[in-house]
Amino acid sequence: MAHPLSDRINNLPTSQTLAMAAKARELKADGKDIISLSLGEPDFNTPDFIKDAAIEAINQDYNSYTPVDGYVELKEAICTKFKRDNDLEYQPNQIVVSTGAKQSIANIAQVLLNPGDDVLLPAPYWVSYSAIATLCEANFIEIPSSIESDFKITPAQLEAAITPKTKMIFFNSPNNPSGSIYSEAEYRALAEVLKKHPQIYILSDEIYEHINYGDKPFSFAKIEGMFDRTITVNGLAKAFAMTGWRIGYIGAPQWIAKACTKMQGQITSGTNCIAQRAAITAVLAPITKIQYMVDEFKSRRDIVLDLLGKIDGLKINVPEGAFYVFPDVSSFFGKTIRNKKVENATDFSMLLLEEANVATVTGDAFGAPNCIRMSYAASELQLREAIKRIKEVLS
């Protein structure tokens, strides 16, 4: 018997990253020795100085409802962070704190998009972007890239994708799933195209900002003429190992921030009080206090690239940020491996799960059907064992 669920939920796809993680847990529960490289979550604990701030907040009896858009002290701290790290001048009334950056992005989409609007998604893109657009009854338009272009789009591609219905574009740098980072020059070239289309708003997702291994990422809102059209999204989950604390935030034109506050006030209201008090300490801390995690991620990245480079058929590039590699596996399409026919990246990802006991995520989930995502937010021992197993299956 069919249940009377809404068309809205029936049309909403399941997150493939969460689905693969659930499948891996299920196999683990059945006794399989699964190494999961599927989730985008640091394997570090939250730093003690942040936990101490949370304990202090508990002892100070923070336990009441919070302002919908966040404590003013936290919003002021976020303004300080934006100026320090991004040279962006926001005022507290332009900041909205949410229950994770995912809610921040959903708020923005809900307050800007109407049914039938087009949203441009430079591929590869985070899995929830397209689902959030679908939830708003908007159309998402993928702009493809490849490993040869370092998973970045060109101004010509952007111009060709714009239609009279285009309302938003979502940028994510450093990128999940590819780890690619747009340079200032590359962003400025794309901005020249967008300057000709003033009806388009830019969502700049900078959640992996501090996990970079070269030049510091550049904020799109810094470009002349773009500040009043750009919503900068960030949070504490990745760089501060605070995924479960659920703190995201935006810097935006005041009218957009006000609309997001209105939306959030009818959905979740204000974010957890203890997490917010701890977040004040986190965003004001010097980046040097989390550098040890970034250094470890870089070391793991280099190990993974070296080991994957020894597997025939995998095409890899060098990700400059985040904690993922995104190899092109299309050379295996059409082949039969361990009596399993590999027709696409989803088949390839399932092959690795079932035959190598390694969980990855198909690139189909990210708008990049030739690739798979592997997270190196795992111990060096696990990474070496996982790639050893993969090599044995593919040999």
C-alpha positions as MATLAB code, in Angstrom:
seq = 'MAHPLSDRINNLPTSQTLAMAAKARELKADGKDIISLSLGEPDFNTPDFIKDAAIEAINQDYNSYTPVDGYVELKEAICTKFKRDNDLEYQPNQIVVSTGAKQSIANIAQVLLNPGDDVLLPAPYWVSYSAIATLCEANFIEIPSSIESDFKITPAQLEAAITPKTKMIFFNSPNNPSGSIYSEAEYRALAEVLKKHPQIYILSDEIYEHINYGDKPFSFAKIEGMFDRTITVNGLAKAFAMTGWRIGYIGAPQWIAKACTKMQGQITSGTNCIAQRAAITAVLAPITKIQYMVDEFKSRRDIVLDLLGKIDGLKINVPEGAFYVFPDVSSFFGKTIRNKKVENATDFSMLLLEEANVATVTGDAFGAPNCIRMSYAASELQLREAIKRIKEVLS';
ca = [
       0.000    0.000    0.000;
       1.352    3.404   -1.005;
       1.593    5.890    1.827;
       0.109    9.352    1.241;
       3.403   11.233    1.344;
       3.711   14.621   -0.325;
       5.099   15.049   -3.828;
       7.735   17.250   -2.199;
       9.288   14.404   -0.224;
       8.735   11.813   -2.938;
      10.661   13.982   -5.402;
      13.508   14.600   -2.958;
      16.542   12.343   -3.491;
      18.268   10.563   -0.623;
      21.765   11.868    0.141;
      24.108    9.350   -1.472;
      26.908   10.169    0.951;
      24.650    9.330    3.898;
      23.257    6.287    2.050;
      26.734    4.860    1.466;
      27.674    5.510    5.096;
      24.519    3.669    6.202;
      25.336    0.735    3.885;
      28.862    0.589    5.302;
      27.511    0.543    8.878;
      25.085   -2.224    7.928;
      27.892   -4.387    6.528;
      30.027   -3.654    9.586;
      27.170   -4.809   11.809;
      27.118   -8.042    9.795;
      30.749   -8.629   10.713;
      32.444   -7.258    7.569;
      35.721   -5.397    8.059;
      34.650   -2.203    6.284;
      36.951    0.795    5.954;
      34.741    3.809    5.373;
      36.157    6.612    3.251;
      32.684    7.907    2.463;
      31.797   10.589    5.008;
      33.035   14.162    4.995;
      33.863   14.348    8.667;
      37.206   15.034   10.385;
      38.427   12.125   12.498;
      39.816   14.487   15.150;
      38.134   15.413   18.407;
      36.973   18.978   18.969;
      39.918   20.940   20.419;
      39.958   21.179   24.199;
      39.885   24.982   24.281;
      36.491   24.897   22.523;
      35.148   22.142   24.790;
      36.262   24.175   27.808;
      34.246   27.145   26.540;
      31.168   24.911   26.240;
      31.629   23.600   29.791;
      31.966   27.145   31.052;
      28.708   28.088   29.298;
      26.937   25.166   30.960;
      28.288   26.223   34.348;
      27.106   29.777   33.664;
      23.582   28.408   33.165;
      23.121   29.099   29.480;
      19.982   27.048   28.886;
      17.291   29.344   27.453;
      16.048   29.958   23.940;
      18.524   31.909   21.857;
      17.857   34.797   19.447;
      16.720   33.366   16.097;
      19.727   34.798   14.234;
      22.257   34.045   16.993;
      23.725   35.661   20.091;
      24.912   39.183   19.333;
      28.337   38.323   20.842;
      28.701   35.466   18.353;
      27.590   37.621   15.433;
      30.133   40.258   16.440;
      32.816   37.545   16.649;
      31.869   36.335   13.156;
      32.191   39.905   11.843;
      35.689   40.007   13.365;
      36.519   36.678   11.698;
      35.266   37.880    8.285;
      37.464   40.988    8.521;
      40.510   39.078    9.795;
      40.397   36.140    7.391;
      38.561   37.467    4.330;
      38.874   41.274    4.459;
      35.071   41.488    4.345;
      33.211   44.182    6.300;
      29.946   42.784    7.688;
      27.772   44.216   10.436;
      25.986   42.010   13.009;
      22.624   42.605   11.276;
      24.116   40.921    8.186;
      24.965   37.708   10.069;
      22.623   34.758   10.675;
      23.750   31.755   12.738;
      22.054   28.460   11.853;
      22.041   24.809   12.814;
      24.865   23.911   10.450;
      25.894   25.386    7.109;
      23.389   23.084    5.407;
      20.562   24.992    7.078;
      22.251   28.252    6.119;
      22.217   27.190    2.464;
      18.629   25.944    2.664;
      17.527   29.253    4.201;
      19.174   31.237    1.408;
      17.603   29.116   -1.304;
      14.165   29.279    0.297;
      14.169   33.065    0.555;
      15.571   33.787   -2.925;
      14.240   31.075   -5.245;
      10.794   30.854   -6.802;
       9.375   27.827   -8.624;
      10.873   27.666  -12.105;
      14.002   29.697  -11.324;
      17.315   28.291  -12.556;
      20.239   27.598  -10.201;
      23.675   27.087  -11.742;
      25.783   24.357  -10.133;
      29.394   24.177  -11.301;
      30.132   20.459  -11.169;
      31.293   18.682   -9.173;
      29.141   20.087   -6.399;
      28.105   19.055   -2.895;
      25.234   16.564   -3.047;
      22.720   18.686   -1.122;
      22.862   21.681   -3.491;
      20.705   20.031   -6.134;
      18.303   18.589   -3.542;
      17.855   21.987   -1.909;
      17.099   23.543   -5.310;
      14.566   20.781   -5.972;
      12.924   21.432   -2.613;
      12.464   25.061   -3.703;
      10.891   23.849   -6.977;
      13.755   25.467   -8.852;
      15.688   23.900  -11.729;
      19.349   23.077  -11.174;
      21.613   23.403  -14.203;
      24.929   21.568  -14.033;
      28.000   23.184  -15.580;
      30.371   20.268  -16.201;
      34.096   20.171  -15.595;
      36.699   17.422  -15.651;
      39.908   16.340  -14.023;
      41.766   17.928  -16.962;
      40.404   21.369  -15.950;
      41.166   20.665  -12.288;
      37.386   20.445  -11.805;
      36.880   24.174  -12.437;
      34.618   25.872  -14.962;
      35.561   28.615  -17.426;
      33.948   32.022  -18.033;
      32.782   30.794  -21.449;
      30.996   27.844  -19.859;
      29.361   30.132  -17.312;
      28.153   32.548  -19.987;
      26.705   29.698  -22.042;
      24.773   28.313  -19.048;
      23.003   31.556  -18.111;
      19.359   31.919  -19.121;
      16.757   34.627  -18.472;
      15.522   32.411  -15.611;
      18.900   32.157  -13.868;
      18.581   33.461  -10.294;
      21.537   31.963   -8.411;
      24.902   30.239   -8.765;
      26.500   28.138   -6.022;
      30.293   28.237   -5.702;
      32.221   26.019   -3.276;
      35.954   26.593   -2.835;
      37.785   24.632   -1.487;
      35.483   22.184   -3.161;
      33.681   19.137   -1.883;
      34.201   16.607   -3.516;
      37.258   17.560   -5.595;
      39.379   19.602   -3.196;
      39.975   22.162   -5.966;
      40.364   25.836   -5.102;
      39.479   28.731   -7.402;
      42.257   31.308   -7.518;
      41.527   35.012   -7.191;
      42.176   35.455  -10.921;
      39.793   32.617  -11.810;
      37.039   34.019   -9.594;
      37.534   37.518  -11.003;
      37.199   36.179  -14.561;
      33.906   34.464  -13.637;
      32.728   37.656  -11.923;
      33.197   39.589  -15.159;
      30.544   37.361  -16.711;
      28.201   37.753  -13.733;
      28.540   41.539  -13.804;
      26.645   41.444  -17.107;
      23.758   39.623  -15.401;
      22.779   41.620  -12.296;
      19.762   39.403  -11.574;
      22.029   36.523  -10.476;
      22.949   36.074   -6.804;
      26.050   34.205   -5.723;
      26.191   31.716   -2.868;
      29.829   31.256   -1.859;
      30.233   28.171    0.317;
      33.563   28.521    2.159;
      33.141   25.796    4.788;
      36.568   24.257    3.948;
      38.322   27.634    3.928;
      40.975   26.795    6.523;
      41.769   23.326    5.160;
      44.050   24.378    2.340;
      47.583   23.425    1.411;
      48.772   26.388   -0.623;
      47.511   29.898   -1.219;
      44.697   31.066    1.051;
      41.300   30.750   -0.673;
      39.790   33.983   -1.981;
      36.281   35.099   -1.005;
      33.987   35.887   -3.929;
      32.327   38.747   -2.031;
      35.678   40.571   -2.055;
      35.340   41.279   -5.794;
      34.249   44.804   -6.704;
      30.527   44.897   -7.426;
      29.880   41.441   -5.948;
      29.534   42.147   -2.212;
      25.867   43.169   -2.435;
      25.033   40.103   -4.543;
      26.985   37.462   -2.633;
      25.987   35.406    0.386;
      29.076   33.992    2.100;
      28.446   30.708    3.911;
      30.781   29.234    6.497;
      30.725   27.170    9.670;
      32.743   25.283   12.241;
      32.162   21.652   11.289;
      35.199   20.938    9.137;
      38.170   23.034   10.227;
      37.317   22.888   13.935;
      36.195   19.227   13.996;
      32.755   20.265   15.240;
      30.415   18.408   12.882;
      28.006   17.390   15.646;
      27.844   20.853   17.211;
      25.853   22.110   14.202;
      26.986   25.706   13.779;
      26.836   27.404   10.403;
      26.527   31.066    9.518;
      26.166   33.550    6.693;
      27.332   37.038    5.887;
      24.842   38.616    3.493;
      23.136   41.807    2.377;
      20.969   42.888    5.297;
      17.682   42.287    3.472;
      18.680   38.677    2.756;
      19.855   38.132    6.345;
      16.534   39.500    7.601;
      14.616   37.138    5.305;
      16.706   34.147    6.444;
      15.990   35.045   10.066;
      12.272   35.155    9.275;
      12.459   31.736    7.575;
      14.521   30.183   10.358;
      12.148   31.583   12.976;
       9.380   29.373   11.607;
      11.519   26.229   11.202;
      14.069   25.737   13.988;
      14.355   29.145   15.703;
      17.735   29.848   17.331;
      20.667   27.467   17.349;
      21.759   25.545   20.466;
      22.894   27.905   23.220;
      25.944   25.920   24.398;
      27.229   25.374   20.869;
      26.929   29.108   20.189;
      28.903   30.079   23.280;
      31.656   27.640   22.317;
      31.552   28.997   18.759;
      32.513   32.461   19.999;
      35.774   31.024   21.296;
      36.325   29.018   18.093;
      35.868   31.815   15.554;
      38.013   34.261   17.545;
      40.864   31.756   18.004;
      43.989   32.201   15.873;
      44.077   29.724   13.000;
      47.366   28.419   14.387;
      45.332   26.597   17.061;
      43.895   24.213   14.438;
      46.941   24.052   12.156;
      47.917   20.619   13.504;
      44.811   19.123   11.876;
      45.519   20.804    8.543;
      49.117   19.573    8.615;
      47.942   16.028    9.277;
      45.407   16.188    6.442;
      48.142   17.346    4.055;
      50.396   14.483    5.109;
      47.588   11.998    4.500;
      46.744   13.583    1.153;
      50.320   13.128   -0.021;
      50.325    9.474    1.082;
      47.016    8.779   -0.660;
      48.108   10.440   -3.905;
      51.337    8.442   -3.898;
      49.538    5.133   -3.353;
      46.696    5.813   -5.807;
      49.244    6.879   -8.413;
      50.527    3.305   -8.436;
      47.171    1.835   -9.483;
      46.845    1.497  -13.255;
      43.678    3.018  -14.670;
      43.054    5.637  -11.989;
      43.459    9.224  -13.140;
      44.225   11.640  -10.302;
      44.980   15.320   -9.795;
      46.349   17.157   -6.777;
      43.585   18.609   -4.566;
      44.660   21.846   -2.911;
      42.132   21.820   -0.082;
      39.441   19.942    1.885;
      40.140   16.254    2.687;
      39.078   14.365   -0.425;
      40.582   12.895   -3.538;
      38.341   12.565   -6.581;
      39.901   10.114   -9.049;
      38.528    9.614  -12.543;
      37.689    5.892  -12.829;
      36.149    5.927  -16.319;
      38.872    3.679  -17.742;
      37.204    0.803  -15.869;
      33.763    1.372  -17.415;
      32.657   -1.522  -19.604;
      34.959   -3.992  -17.854;
      34.051   -7.016  -15.767;
      35.963   -7.236  -12.477;
      35.451  -10.082  -10.006;
      32.450  -11.171  -12.114;
      30.856   -7.748  -11.726;
      30.168   -5.552  -14.769;
      31.239   -1.958  -14.206;
      29.149    0.379  -16.337;
      29.517    3.589  -14.347;
      30.925    5.206  -11.210;
      28.101    3.846   -9.057;
      28.948    0.293  -10.145;
      32.623    1.005   -9.452;
      31.877    2.330   -5.970;
      29.737   -0.736   -5.190;
      32.516   -3.007   -6.489;
      34.946   -1.479   -4.000;
      32.447   -1.847   -1.174;
      31.549   -5.467   -1.913;
      34.946   -6.788   -3.024;
      37.474   -4.557   -1.222;
      35.323   -3.732    1.811;
      36.047   -0.032    1.218;
      33.233    2.517    1.211;
      33.534    5.464   -1.192;
      30.908    7.692   -2.861;
      29.992    7.641   -6.529;
      30.655   10.801   -8.503;
      27.108   10.581   -9.840;
      26.064   12.089   -6.515;
      28.170   15.181   -7.268;
      27.352   15.703  -10.940;
      30.647   14.081  -12.007;
      29.770   10.640  -13.418;
      33.360    9.617  -14.209;
      34.691    9.906  -10.662;
      34.418    8.617   -7.110;
      35.055   10.516   -3.889;
      37.420    9.151   -1.273;
      37.843   10.926    2.048;
      41.248   10.852    3.703;
      39.778   11.876    7.060;
      40.934    8.503    8.385;
      44.087    7.187   10.021;
      47.189    6.555    7.922;
      46.896    2.860    8.789;
      43.323    2.724    7.483;
      44.198    4.663    4.337;
      47.122    2.393    3.472;
      45.035   -0.734    4.072;
      42.087    0.624    2.064;
      44.199    1.461   -0.974;
      46.004   -1.876   -0.723;
      42.624   -3.626   -0.916;
      41.502   -1.461   -3.829;
      44.696   -2.220   -5.729;
      44.210   -5.962   -5.193;
      40.666   -5.824   -6.573;
      41.637   -3.776   -9.630;
      44.840   -5.676  -10.470;
];
